[in-house]
Amino acid sequence: MPKFDVKDARGVKWRVKLGPEAQAETVSTRLVWAMGYNAEESYYFDRANIAGLPKLSRGMKYVNGESVRGARFEPRRKNIDRGKQWDWSKNPFKNTRELNGLKTMMVFLNNWDTFKKNNRVLHVKDAAGNKTEAQYTVTDLGATLGAVGGFGRHRSKNNVSDFERSRFVRKVENGKVKFDYDLKPKKLGLLSIVYPPYFFRQRKATNRMQKVPIEHAAWIGAQLSRLSDNQLRDSFRAAGYDRATTEAYVRTLRSRINELNRLRQSQLAERQRRVR
């Protein structure tokens, strides 16, 4: 995606992203933040004027003179230092309900770019500058709200039709949830033969988002169910979506939330049977 840095009149630096990820990331960061996870600030503008904008190496179709359209602005605050990357399989929260809840959120949003390069530890200083908190954050949520897939499969971002058609929970087996989430190539194909590490990377990325304990998936479902449809709409309104697209996304998200809640209901029913 086309990206470049700008500075506003107050001297604050911003990373600007153009293209289909701009809207999807604005929505996804808000939903992740609403669930209590760390998320970077993200603001969307249908059109923005940028004085002295040079010719871009990519994304000129989104530029008209010194005006850009469909832009996501992400601030680079002085009190936040961008630290090391963190791995889904190696971190202080491994096997916790909260980490599995975040994995479920990635599948919930159809994020097909769940790789280490997009995970960052942000070191945030307090207002007094005396304390610093390390916040484990998924820093790029642009490849969301479309179809999931790997090489040779159909995949997309910010595509409501694809998002509506996609499945979410595939089955529950041995107390674990298996999602309809597959990043592996459709066939071995030329790329996998010439470069096998790609196939194994995609398989690993697929596997680490699977087998979430049912109680952990149900927990994040319960958190998501607290969001009203109007609150879901607000996240899309902030990203400049039209009404029809917003309603289609909200219906699909609500359906996915209901799927997670059914997991919780089946879990409670199973506990009651055991008590009897």
C-alpha positions in Angstrom: 0.0 0.0 0.0 1.2 3.6 -0.7 2.6 5.2 2.4 4.4 8.4 3.2 5.0 10.7 6.2 3.8 14.2 6.8 4.0 16.8 9.5 1.1 19.0 10.6 1.1 22.7 11.7 1.8 21.7 15.3 4.8 19.6 14.4 3.2 16.2 14.9 4.3 13.5 12.4 1.8 11.3 10.7 2.1 8.1 8.6 -0.4 8.4 5.7 -1.7 5.2 4.0 -3.7 5.3 0.7 -5.8 2.5 -0.9 -8.3 -0.1 0.2 -6.5 -0.7 3.5 -7.2 2.9 4.7 -10.9 2.3 5.5 -10.5 -1.3 6.7 -7.7 -0.5 9.1 -9.7 2.5 10.6 -12.6 0.2 11.4 -10.5 -2.8 12.6 -8.3 -0.7 15.0 -11.4 0.7 16.6 -13.0 -2.8 17.2 -9.7 -4.2 18.6 -9.4 -1.2 20.9 -13.1 -1.6 22.0 -12.2 -5.1 23.2 -9.5 -3.7 25.5 -6.5 -4.5 23.3 -3.8 -2.1 22.4 -4.3 -0.4 19.0 -2.7 2.5 17.2 -4.7 5.6 16.5 -6.2 5.7 13.0 -8.1 8.5 11.4 -9.7 8.4 7.9 -10.3 11.3 5.5 -12.2 11.1 2.3 -10.0 13.9 1.1 -7.1 15.8 2.5 -4.8 18.6 1.2 -1.1 18.1 1.8 1.1 21.1 1.0 4.2 20.3 -1.0 3.1 16.7 -1.8 5.8 15.2 -4.1 5.2 12.7 -6.8 4.6 9.3 -5.2 6.3 6.1 -6.4 3.0 4.3 -5.8 -0.6 5.4 -5.4 -0.7 8.4 -7.8 -4.3 7.3 -8.7 -5.3 8.5 -5.3 -3.7 12.0 -5.8 -5.0 15.1 -7.5 -2.5 17.9 -7.2 -1.8 18.4 -3.5 -5.0 16.5 -2.6 -5.2 12.8 -1.7 -8.4 10.8 -1.3 -9.2 7.9 0.9 -6.4 8.4 3.3 -5.7 6.9 6.7 -3.6 9.1 9.1 -1.7 7.5 11.9 0.2 9.7 14.4 3.8 9.1 15.4 3.6 10.5 19.0 6.8 11.6 20.7 5.9 9.7 23.8 5.7 6.4 22.0 8.9 4.5 20.9 8.4 1.6 18.5 10.3 -1.4 19.9 10.9 -5.0 18.8 8.5 -7.3 16.9 6.7 -10.0 18.8 5.7 -13.4 17.7 2.3 -15.0 18.1 3.9 -18.2 19.4 6.5 -16.6 21.6 5.3 -13.9 24.0 4.5 -13.4 27.7 0.8 -14.2 27.1 1.1 -17.6 25.4 -2.0 -19.8 26.0 -3.8 -17.1 27.9 -7.5 -16.3 27.4 -6.6 -12.8 26.3 -4.1 -13.8 23.6 -6.5 -16.4 22.3 -9.2 -13.7 22.3 -6.9 -11.5 20.2 -6.4 -14.4 17.8 -10.1 -14.8 17.5 -10.4 -11.1 16.8 -8.0 -11.5 13.9 -10.1 -14.3 12.4 -13.3 -12.3 13.2 -12.0 -9.5 11.1 -10.7 -11.8 8.3 -7.1 -10.5 8.8 -4.9 -12.5 6.4 -1.7 -10.7 7.2 -1.1 -12.1 10.7 2.7 -12.2 10.6 5.4 -11.1 13.0 6.3 -8.1 10.9 3.0 -6.6 11.8 3.3 -7.1 15.6 5.2 -4.5 17.5 6.0 -3.7 21.2 5.2 0.0 21.7 6.9 1.7 24.6 4.5 4.4 25.9 5.7 7.0 28.3 3.2 8.6 30.7 2.4 12.3 30.7 5.1 13.0 33.3 7.7 11.0 31.4 8.6 9.0 34.5 7.1 5.6 33.6 7.1 3.6 30.4 4.6 0.8 29.6 5.4 -1.9 27.0 2.3 -2.5 24.9 2.1 -5.5 22.7 0.2 -4.3 19.6 -0.9 -5.5 16.2 0.2 -2.5 14.3 -1.2 -3.2 10.8 -4.8 -4.2 10.5 -5.3 -3.2 6.8 -5.7 -6.6 5.3 -9.1 -7.1 6.9 -12.8 -7.1 6.1 -12.5 -9.1 2.9 -11.8 -12.7 2.0 -9.0 -14.8 3.6 -6.6 -16.8 1.4 -3.1 -17.6 0.4 -1.3 -17.9 -2.9 -3.6 -19.3 -5.6 -6.7 -18.6 -3.4 -9.0 -15.7 -3.6 -8.3 -13.1 -1.0 -9.2 -9.4 -0.6 -9.4 -6.5 1.8 -12.2 -4.0 2.4 -14.6 -6.0 0.2 -18.0 -6.3 1.8 -19.3 -8.9 -0.7 -16.4 -11.2 0.1 -16.7 -10.6 3.8 -20.4 -11.5 3.7 -19.8 -14.8 1.9 -17.0 -16.0 4.1 -17.5 -18.5 6.9 -16.3 -18.0 10.4 -16.5 -20.9 12.8 -16.0 -24.2 11.0 -16.4 -26.7 13.9 -15.6 -27.5 17.5 -13.6 -30.5 18.2 -12.1 -31.7 21.5 -13.0 -28.5 23.2 -11.2 -26.4 20.6 -12.6 -24.1 17.9 -11.5 -24.6 14.3 -12.1 -21.5 12.2 -12.6 -21.3 8.5 -9.2 -19.6 8.2 -6.7 -20.9 5.7 -3.7 -19.0 4.4 -2.0 -22.0 2.7 -1.6 -22.0 -1.1 -4.4 -23.7 -2.9 -2.0 -26.0 -4.7 1.8 -26.4 -4.3 2.2 -24.4 -7.5 5.3 -22.9 -8.9 5.9 -20.5 -6.0 5.9 -23.3 -3.4 8.1 -25.5 -5.5 10.7 -22.8 -6.1 10.4 -21.3 -2.7 9.1 -23.9 -0.1 9.5 -21.5 2.9 6.5 -19.6 1.6 4.3 -22.7 1.9 5.5 -23.6 5.4 5.2 -19.9 6.6 1.6 -19.8 5.4 0.8 -23.2 7.0 2.3 -22.0 10.3 0.3 -18.8 10.2 -2.9 -20.8 9.6 -2.2 -23.2 12.4 -1.5 -20.6 15.1 -4.9 -19.1 14.6 -6.6 -22.4 15.1 -7.5 -24.6 18.0 -8.6 -21.8 20.3 -10.2 -23.2 23.5 -13.9 -22.9 23.3 -14.1 -21.0 26.6 -11.6 -18.4 25.3 -13.5 -17.9 22.0 -16.8 -17.7 23.9 -15.2 -15.1 26.3 -14.3 -12.7 23.5 -17.7 -13.3 22.0 -19.3 -12.2 25.2 -17.2 -9.0 25.1 -18.1 -8.3 21.5 -21.8 -8.9 22.3 -21.7 -5.8 24.5 -21.3 -3.6 21.4 -24.6 -2.4 20.0 -25.3 -2.2 16.3 -25.0 1.6 16.6 -21.6 1.3 18.1 -20.5 -1.0 15.2 -22.0 1.5 12.8 -19.9 4.3 14.4 -16.7 2.5 13.6 -17.7 2.3 9.9 -18.9 5.9 9.9 -15.5 7.0 11.2 -14.0 5.3 8.1 -16.3 7.0 5.6 -18.4 4.0 4.5 -21.8 4.6 2.8 -24.9 3.5 4.6 -25.6 0.4 2.5 -22.0 -1.0 2.9 -22.1 -0.2 6.6 -25.3 -2.1 7.2 -24.0 -5.1 5.3 -20.9 -5.2 7.4 -22.8 -4.7 10.6 -25.1 -7.6 9.8 -22.2 -9.9 9.1 -20.3 -8.9 12.2 -23.4 -9.4 14.3 -23.8 -12.9 12.8 -20.2 -13.7 13.7 -20.8 -12.4 17.2 -23.8 -14.7 17.5 -21.7 -17.6 16.4 -19.3 -17.0 19.2 -22.2 -16.6 21.7 -23.6 -20.0 20.6 -20.3 -21.5 21.5 -20.7 -20.0 25.0 -24.3 -21.4 25.2 -23.1 -24.8 24.2 -20.4 -24.6 26.8 -22.8 -23.7 29.5 -25.2 -26.5 28.5 -22.3 -29.0 28.6 -21.4 -27.8 32.1 -25.0 -28.2 33.3 -25.1 -31.8 31.9 -22.0 -32.6 33.8 -23.5 -31.3 37.1 -26.5 -33.4 36.6 
